[in-house]
Amino acid sequence: MPNMQISPWDLAVVAVYVIGTRLLFGWWAARTARKGAEGYFLGGRALRWPIIGLSFYVANMSGGSFVGLPGSGYNDGIAVYHYEWLPAVILVLFVLFLLPLYLRARIYTAPQFLEARFGREPRLAFSGFLLVAVTLIDAPASLYAGAMVGQALFPSVPMWPLLAAGALIAGVYIFFGGLSAVVINDALQAAMIMIGGTLVLVLAWQAVPSWDAVVQAAPPDALHLIRPADDELLPWPGIFTGVLVIGVYFWCTNQFVVQRALGAQDLDHGRWGALFAGLLKLPNLFILVMPGVLAVALYPELERPDLVFPTMVVDLLPVGLRGLLLAAFVAAILSSLEAIFNSSATLFTMDFVRTFRPQTSDQGLTRWGRWSTVGFMIAAILWSPIVLQFPTLWQYLQSFMSYITPPVTAVFIIGIFWPRANNAGALATLVIGVPLGILGWATNELLDWLPLQYLYAAGIMFALSALILVTVSLATAPPDPDKVQRCTWRPALWRQESQDLAGTPWYANYRYMALGLTLLAAAVVVWWW
């Protein structure tokens, strides 16, 4: 069994790092941030591409990544990497089609785009969905991951105090600092994640007896990305029916991720930042997934796969350095929580308070946002223990999202490419598709009534959602031509942009960057096929 003893020096490093980067920096950010709602929620729309890219990356390094990816690598092999390389391609689609429409609309939230495209009702329906999703999926996952690290540090402390402590630190930080505090600190966390993950990989590689020992200890086909169509974890058709559908929701419509791009100082910085984030995702095969695979040869009888990464940190790293990496681990989870709480506050304030109380001042909106953060923090704490009822965190996250996110993906993708989609179709898709997805998740994943792999279920839910959207739209009045003109993608936009890019150097042209990122992702997939 690994050595799980934590020295006082490690605990001191964790305490200093977390207090310094979360509480003190949050207070400083509050004093220096741009004032008003735009300053609090979008960093004054002054974010530059390196900060946007790093912040995109860290926002995704939630409990699902830090705990789920190494745990899945330990339990099932590298197939989980499909969730890491495919975002590079999805972010290319994001910068080509959705981000320009978002920034031209000058929106605070992704649901505001649905109002600009369809009308008020789909916006409120989607915003309500996101508030439920971040409370039941995103925040509990991060709190659970933080509690796993907390139990590695303090084995005798029960789960509840650890959950509450993580939520409290993140809530206080975002209560005062807003989005500027989040994204500036994210740059530090991104560097620590990449350096720390690389260090764990190197030390694990040195500790394993040999690569043959890893191959023999790992599950069958653990070192291949492409799995059979009947694979229980990730069948190859599920890459397109499920991983792609979930990824479009997460990277293109999920408020706590796209909020960083909405705060860009211009379209170029938004595009460069999103593509930079896609590039940063590709090394996660080695930084997060592969350490879990190597751990099979080191800890063949580990009781819970979700503990594999903190176990490796504590066991392999020397005193002091292990404390620094655990501190970065905790801080990255807190960054994700801060992003979730800030986006939830933004959704609640801009999509509900501002809609139903339009006379509220900028200062009033900021107060609403701060106090709603407290409410979401409490709700997340209360729901988090539900995750413990599932075998792994990754199964909880991906199965839930496979059923409930396809209606959202259908509304956005069909809405920007099909001008005939209208308010009634979008609203029907959300109010019928999402509850139907929850029902399907409960009956299939909880009660196990149908032997249907959840990634296939995502494809079925997407097709059903598209059918609802198209059928209802064609059966009702056409949409407002002005909304269609402003919020749909047309070939004429591509031609106009080509003229604008004519004098741009190749290294500053986002199209060349997008092509290079796509080819690089394809090369990694072929390498590990």
Buried (B, 14 or more C-beta within 10 A) or exposed (E): EBEBEBEEEBBEBBEEBBEEBBBEBBBBBBEEBBEBBBBBBBBBBBBBBBBBBBBBBBBBBBBBBBBBBBBBBBBBBBBBBBBBBBBBBBBBBBBBBBBBBBBEBEBBBBBBBBBBBBBEBBBBBBBBBBBBBBBBBBBBBBBBBBBBBBBBBEEEEEBEEBBBBBBEBBBBBBBBBBBBBBBBBBBBBBEBBBBBBBBBBEBBBEBBEEEEBBEEBBEEBBBEBBBEEEBEBBBBBBBEBBBBBBBBBBBBBBBBBBBBBBBBBEBBBBBBBBBBBBBBBBBBBBBBBBBBBBBBBBBEEBEBBBBBBBBBBBBBBEEEBBBBBBBBBBBBBBBBBBBBBBBBBBBBBBBBBBBEEEEBEEEBBBBBBBEBBBBBBEBBBEBBBEBEEBEBBBBBBBBBBBBBBBBBBBBBBBBBEBBEBBBBBBBBBBBBBBEBBBEBBEBBBEEEEEEBBBBBBBBBBBEBBBEBBBEBBEEEEEBBEEBBEEBBBEEEBEEEBEEEEEEEEEEEBBBBBBEEBBEBBEEBBEEBE
